[in-house]
């Protein structure tokens, strides 16, 4: 594992990064879940394959927000040196 990889994981596991990513994931994921899966949610008829897709609806915004946070923190740290 390179030094940059360790820095990436260290930043990704920071409390504030996790909090921000979870908050964004809940908001964006819920909106997307209702848009994409609202019919089966309201019908209370969720097949397993749709449940897996819906879970991914929350994972993607989490990963995007985490990645953006890491990039912003690294950029800020680089400019502080």
Long-range contacts (C-beta under 8 A, 24 or more apart in sequence): 7-74, 8-70, 11-69, 11-70, 11-73, 11-74, 12-66, 12-70, 17-66, 17-69, 17-70, 17-73, 18-66, 20-65, 20-69, 21-61, 21-62, 21-63, 21-65, 21-66, 21-69, 22-62, 24-61, 24-62, 24-65, 25-58, 25-59, 25-61, 25-62, 25-65, 26-58, 28-61, 29-57, 29-58, 29-60, 29-61, 29-62, 32-57, 32-61, 33-57, 33-58
